[in-house]
C-alpha cells in the first residue's frame, strides 16, 4: 500500500510542471493518511484555452477517500485511513470507490516521491522512490466531496494503484508474501487526456510506470 509520499515543496514547480497555482498555505512535505494534501482536477464549466490545454485547478483535500455513503464524521475518520489506495482491478466494483469512478471524479496528485518498505533484509527499510530525472510525478487519483448531517464537509482523495508483482523494481517492496502494488504514475503528455477521458476509456491509463525511469534509495535516518 502506498500510504506515504512527499509533496512537491518547490512552489515554482506547480505552475511550471502542472499549470496550476502553488498551494496557499503550502502543504507539509510528508503526507500520511488523513493529513491535508492537494490534488489537481479540471476546472468545471470552462472551455480549453487557445492552446487546447484544459484548465486545471489545485484543490486542498484529505489524503484518504471518504465515500459519500459514510454516515458520520467519526465513521469517515475511521474509514479514510484505509482508503488511501484504490486498486485498478476493483475500482469500478468496490463500494468505496465505484461512485467516484463512475462519476469521472479523476484527479492528479502531485508528488516528488513515494515511500515503500523494503523487507529483503528481514526488517522494514523505508525506501524513497522517485523519477530518475528528478521531475515531479503526477499520480492518477480519485476525489470525493462528503457532506454530513451537521453541515460538515470533507474533500478527500485517493491514489490509484496497479499490480506490481512482475515489475522489475516494485516487486521488491511491501510485506513479504503479499501482492505488490504501485501508484499509477502518468506521463506528462497524458495528464489532460486522463482528466477528460470518458469513463470507459479511463482504464487505458492504469498501467505500471517503467522501472528504468524510477530510482529507489533507502531513507537515511536522522541521527
N, C-alpha and C positions, 0 to 999 in steps of 0.2 A: 504493500500500500504506500502510495506517495502522499505522506501526510505532513511533510515539512519541506519548505522551499525558501529560497532567498528572493526577495522582491528586487525590482530594479531601483537602485538607490540614486543613480545619477539622473537628476531631473531633466537634463537636456536630451536624454535618450527617448523620452516619451514622445515629444513632437518629431524627433528625428527618425526614430525607428517605427513608431506606431501611429503617427499622425494624430495624436491627442495631446491635450494639455497635461502637464505634470500634476500629480495629486496634491491637493492642499487641504489639510496639512499633509506632509509626507507620511507614508506608511512605514511601519517598522521594517527592519532588514530581514528578520527571521519571522516567517509566517507559519503558524501552527493551527491545528483545528480550533475553530470558534474564535479566532483572532481576526481583527479587521485587515482586509486586503483590498485590492482593486481588480476590476476586470473591464474589458472593452467590449462594447456591443454597438450595433448600428444605431444611429440616431433615428428615432421614429418619425415617420411622415416627412422625410426630407429626400429630395431627389439627389442623385450623384452630381458632383460638381463637373465642370467642363472637362477636367482631366479623367473623368469616369471613375474616380476613386470614391467609393461610397462613404458618406460622412459617418464618423465614429464618435463615440463618447466614452470617457473613462468614468466608471461608476464605483463608488465605495460599497463594499459588502463584507459579509462574514464568510470566512472560509469554512465550508461545511454546509451543504444544502439543507434547507428547511422546506419540505413539501407542503403544498397548500392545504392538504387534508389534516395536518397536525392540529390538534385541538387547543393546545395551551402553550404559553411561552416556556413553561417548565419542561414540557414534553419536547419542545423544539430544542431546548438546551441539551437534553439527553441524546436526542437522535442525531443532531448535526455533527457531533464529533466522529460518528461512524459513517457519515455521508460525504466525506471529502473526495472520494473517488467514485466514478460511475463507469462500470465495465462496458466496453463497446459491445460485447456479445449479448448483454442483457439490458442495455439502457432503454430499449423500446418496450420491454415487458415488465421491468421492475416497477413496483408501485411507488417507489421512492423517486424515480426519475422519469417515468413514462410521460407524465403530463407536460413537463418542461421540454422533453424531447419532441413530442408531437406538436407542441405549440411553436417550435422553431426558436426557442429561447437559448440560442447558442451564443457563446462569447469566446473571447481570447483572454487568457490570463498571462500577463507579462511577468517574466521572472528571469533572474540571472542564472540560477542553478536550482536543482532539486537534490535532496539528500536521501540516501538509502543505506541500510546497514549491510556490511559485508561480513558474513558468518563463516567464511572459509577457514579461519584460524580457530574456530570454536567459540569465539567471543564476537560480540557485535562491534564492528568498527565503522563508525559513521563515515560515509564517503560522499563527497561533493561531485555531482555530475553536471557538466556544463558543455557548451559548444566549444569545439576546438578553436574556432576563430574568435571566441570571446564575445560574440554578439549576444544580445538578449534573446530569450526564447519567447515565442508566442504559443502557448499551450491551449489546445481546444478544451472548452468547458461548457457548462450549462449554468444558467442563473434562474433565480426564482424570487418572487416577492410574496411574503407571507403576512397576512393581516389577522390579528387576534380580536377576540370579542371585546377586549378592553381598549381597543384602539392601538395596540402595539403593532409595529411594522418591522419586519426583518427582511432585508435584502441579502441574499446569500448566493454562493456559487460552489461548484464542484469541478474537479478535473476529470476529463475523460481519459481512460486508460485502455491499453491493448495488451494482449498476452505477449510475454517476452521469454517464454521457455526456451525458444530456439534463437534468441537474439545473442549475437556474438559477445556483447558487453553485459547486457542487463540480466542474463541468466545467472550471473554470479551473486546477485544481491537478494535481499529479503530472507525470510525464515527458511531453513533447510526443509526440503520435502513439500514446500508449498508451491502453488502455481506462481510463477513470476509475472510481473506486470510492469508497464512503464507508461508515463504520461504521453499523450498524443502531441508531439511537437510538430507544429505546422510549418511548412515552407512559407517564407515571406510572400511569395507570389500567389499563395493560395488563401491569404487571410480574408480578402473581400469575398472570394467565392465561398469560403466556409461560412461566413456570416450570412450570406444571402442565398445560399442554395436551398432548393425545395427539400422538404424532409426526406423524400425518397432518394435523394442524391447525396444526402449528408454523410451516409456511411462510407462513401468513397474516400473520405478524408481521414478515416480512422485506421491508420496504419503506423507501424513502427518506424522510428527515425533511424537512419543508417548509423551503425556502430562506429564507423570510421570518422564520423563527423562529431563524435562526442568524446569528452575527456573526463576520466574519473580519477580523483585524488582523495586519499584519506584526509579527514579533517584533523588539523593539528589542535591538540588540546592546550588550553591556556594554562600556563604554569602559575 
